[in-house]
Amino acid sequence: MKYDTIVVGSGPAGSVTARFAAEAGVKVLVIERRSEVGVPVLCGEGISRKIDDWDMLEGDRWIAGKMDGARIYSPDKTCVTLAAEQAGNETGYVVYRDIFDQELARRAIKAGAEYMTNTQAIGLLKKKDNITGIKAKHFDEILEIEADIIVGADGVDSKVGQWANINTRLDPKDLETCCQYTLSNIDVKDAYCEFYLGKEIAPGGYVWVFPKGPNIANVGIGILASLSESGMAKKLLDDFIQKDPRLKNGSPIRFLAGAVPVANPVETVRDNLLLVGDAARHVDPITGGGLTHCLEGGKIAGEIIGKAVEEKDFTQDFLSEYEKRWKEAFGQKIKRNYIVKEILLDMNDKTFNKIAHSLQEIVFDEISTYALIKAVVKKHPTLMMKLAPLLKYRKKIKEIEVE
Ligand SMILES: Cc1cc2nc3c(=O)[nH]c(=O)nc-3n(C[C@H](O)[C@H](O)[C@H](O)COP(=O)(O)OP(=O)(O)OC[C@H]3O[C@@H](n4cnc5c(N)ncnc54)[C@H](O)[C@@H]3O)c2cc1C
């Protein structure tokens, strides 16, 4: 078996990479260890509506709900609202992630990519020191599949990166432990995504309520692994649900548990091997959202692979254009939000409340973490600085203001 490119993993990052490479004429194989693309779902299923401009998904089967805005609650339940009427089209969707992933795969297949499910990558093929393909297990059969370029789109637990000696190890302080119920028969009616902050509610993270339709929502929690013990995420989520009169009589139709990297990205090109999506740690360190970066990064990777195959140049030097372009697209944002994540971790609930009180009257012209950060820095130029543990970030906060 010989392909121009093998993509390991059929999540959004893998399928979008495969699609854009295939559209450029590349012979692509996507291998997926699961038996069905997109199943089981491991996601809160929230995504920004800016994807409307990206021509990634056709039709609307993948949309569970269009959001009118977002509400962020501080520990004392002060609410900061980012509403659609102020935000134009910047609000989000809640999606059906299984259909979302399958639609992205369908687009890749339409462009010419081949998919193999029940096929787990178990190592790299090498000749001398060169990576020449993937060794995979398809049911009970061991396959050796050759390719000029290998893509690791194998998610948060990425092995492909490790096999290429890329340091993908995640520190517990850079990993969110998450769990989520999809609750039905609840009293959540309007189309607002809700976020609940506070050290008691979700240490180093937040609780989310993402409506999927009338009386049904994803209710989940992410907490920082370095601040949690075994079973803590589920316990805190159960406590939260019991205390909320709208949610406590709900019935779960799905429960899931997973992890999200909230780290700085790793090296994403080594020889003829690329990492995309969660494998590359392309996740927003504040929100834990990775979907938009999977689509942006996957498109860039697919396009560069297309050029490499056309020019028959599979060197690290040529493929590094991928790293250069994703850094231009969203590298700065991840870097900045990683710093802000560390600042937020140092803050106590009293400070969160104080900030929320002062943001209540602000009319936000966009729904984004950047808009929030800008407002906080503008409103509290000294507040953040005054807090002793934060002084080490003084210069970095100045950089945020200037940007
Ligand atoms: C609880 C939770 C809630 C989240 N909520 C949101 C949210 O609301 N919005 C948002 O934007 N992001 C959210 N995220 C993050 C988002 O889900 C990820 O950023 C996204 O799924 C990453 O896509 P990916 O394609 O990189 O990896 P994945 O979607 O993880 O896909 C990786 C694929 O690779 C396959 N694979 C792995 N190893 C192998 C192997 N050896 N061989 C073959 N196949 C392999 C896996 O089976 C999987 O299908 C959430 C994550 C979690 C855990």
Ligand as a Chemical Component Dictionary entry (heavy atoms), coordinates in Angstrom:
data_LIG
# 
_chem_comp.id                   LIG 
_chem_comp.type                 NON-POLYMER 
_chem_comp.pdbx_formal_charge   0 
_chem_comp.three_letter_code    LIG 
# 
loop_
_chem_comp_atom.comp_id 
_chem_comp_atom.atom_id 
_chem_comp_atom.alt_atom_id 
_chem_comp_atom.type_symbol 
_chem_comp_atom.charge 
_chem_comp_atom.model_Cartn_x 
_chem_comp_atom.model_Cartn_y 
_chem_comp_atom.model_Cartn_z 
_chem_comp_atom.pdbx_ordinal 
LIG C1  C1  C 0 -15.377 17.224 27.243 1  
LIG C2  C2  C 0 -14.844 18.056 26.117 2  
LIG C3  C3  C 0 -15.551 19.174 25.699 3  
LIG C4  C4  C 0 -15.077 19.942 24.646 4  
LIG N1  N1  N 0 -15.841 20.987 24.204 5  
LIG C5  C5  C 0 -15.438 21.712 23.148 6  
LIG C6  C6  C 0 -16.261 22.739 22.622 7  
LIG O1  O1  O 0 -17.392 22.959 23.071 8  
LIG N2  N2  N 0 -15.786 23.461 21.565 9  
LIG C7  C7  C 0 -14.573 23.233 21.011 10 
LIG O2  O2  O 0 -14.188 23.939 20.073 11 
LIG N3  N3  N 0 -13.765 22.248 21.487 12 
LIG C8  C8  C 0 -14.181 21.474 22.518 13 
LIG N4  N4  N 0 -13.393 20.446 22.972 14 
LIG C9  C9  C 0 -12.111 20.199 22.297 15 
LIG C10 C10 C 0 -12.356 19.493 20.955 16 
LIG O3  O3  O 0 -13.175 18.374 21.159 17 
LIG C11 C11 C 0 -11.027 19.102 20.335 18 
LIG O4  O4  O 0 -10.234 20.262 20.209 19 
LIG C12 C12 C 0 -11.198 18.436 18.973 20 
LIG O5  O5  O 0 -11.948 17.265 19.037 21 
LIG C13 C13 C 0 -9.825  18.102 18.398 22 
LIG O6  O6  O 0 -9.983  17.519 17.141 23 
LIG P1  P1  P 0 -8.820  16.607 16.543 24 
LIG O7  O7  O 0 -9.259  16.263 15.169 25 
LIG O8  O8  O 0 -7.518  17.230 16.775 26 
LIG O9  O9  O 0 -8.836  15.317 17.490 27 
LIG P2  P2  P 0 -10.001 14.322 17.848 28 
LIG O10 O10 O 0 -11.330 14.893 17.566 29 
LIG O11 O11 O 0 -9.705  13.866 19.233 30 
LIG O12 O12 O 0 -9.776  13.139 16.828 31 
LIG C14 C14 C 0 -8.649  12.301 16.931 32 
LIG C15 C15 C 0 -9.008  11.004 16.222 33 
LIG O13 O13 O 0 -7.844  10.201 16.125 34 
LIG C16 C16 C 0 -8.197  8.858  16.389 35 
LIG N5  N5  N 0 -6.982  8.165  16.790 36 
LIG C17 C17 C 0 -6.244  8.382  17.902 37 
LIG N6  N6  N 0 -5.183  7.573  17.933 38 
LIG C18 C18 C 0 -5.232  6.841  16.798 39 
LIG C19 C19 C 0 -4.395  5.823  16.249 40 
LIG N7  N7  N 0 -3.282  5.405  16.888 41 
LIG N8  N8  N 0 -4.732  5.260  15.071 42 
LIG C20 C20 C 0 -5.860  5.656  14.401 43 
LIG N9  N9  N 0 -6.695  6.608  14.891 44 
LIG C21 C21 C 0 -6.374  7.204  16.066 45 
LIG C22 C22 C 0 -9.235  8.972  17.470 46 
LIG O14 O14 O 0 -10.025 7.788  17.549 47 
LIG C23 C23 C 0 -10.033 10.179 17.001 48 
LIG O15 O15 O 0 -11.086 9.828  16.148 49 
LIG C24 C24 C 0 -13.843 19.632 24.025 50 
LIG C25 C25 C 0 -13.130 18.508 24.434 51 
LIG C26 C26 C 0 -13.624 17.716 25.467 52 
LIG C27 C27 C 0 -12.859 16.491 25.888 53 
# 
loop_
_chem_comp_bond.comp_id 
_chem_comp_bond.atom_id_1 
_chem_comp_bond.atom_id_2 
_chem_comp_bond.value_order 
_chem_comp_bond.pdbx_ordinal 
LIG C1  C2  SING 1  
LIG C2  C3  SING 2  
LIG C2  C26 DOUB 3  
LIG C3  C4  DOUB 4  
LIG C4  N1  SING 5  
LIG C4  C24 SING 6  
LIG N1  C5  DOUB 7  
LIG C5  C6  SING 8  
LIG C5  C8  SING 9  
LIG C6  O1  DOUB 10 
LIG C6  N2  SING 11 
LIG N2  C7  SING 12 
LIG C7  O2  DOUB 13 
LIG C7  N3  SING 14 
LIG N3  C8  DOUB 15 
LIG C8  N4  SING 16 
LIG N4  C9  SING 17 
LIG N4  C24 SING 18 
LIG C9  C10 SING 19 
LIG C10 O3  SING 20 
LIG C10 C11 SING 21 
LIG C11 O4  SING 22 
LIG C11 C12 SING 23 
LIG C12 O5  SING 24 
LIG C12 C13 SING 25 
LIG C13 O6  SING 26 
LIG O6  P1  SING 27 
LIG P1  O7  DOUB 28 
LIG P1  O8  SING 29 
LIG P1  O9  SING 30 
LIG O9  P2  SING 31 
LIG P2  O10 DOUB 32 
LIG P2  O11 SING 33 
LIG P2  O12 SING 34 
LIG O12 C14 SING 35 
LIG C14 C15 SING 36 
LIG C15 O13 SING 37 
LIG C15 C23 SING 38 
LIG O13 C16 SING 39 
LIG C16 N5  SING 40 
LIG C16 C22 SING 41 
LIG N5  C17 SING 42 
LIG N5  C21 SING 43 
LIG C17 N6  DOUB 44 
LIG N6  C18 SING 45 
LIG C18 C19 SING 46 
LIG C18 C21 DOUB 47 
LIG C19 N7  SING 48 
LIG C19 N8  DOUB 49 
LIG N8  C20 SING 50 
LIG C20 N9  DOUB 51 
LIG N9  C21 SING 52 
LIG C22 O14 SING 53 
LIG C22 C23 SING 54 
LIG C23 O15 SING 55 
LIG C24 C25 DOUB 56 
LIG C25 C26 SING 57 
LIG C26 C27 SING 58 
# 
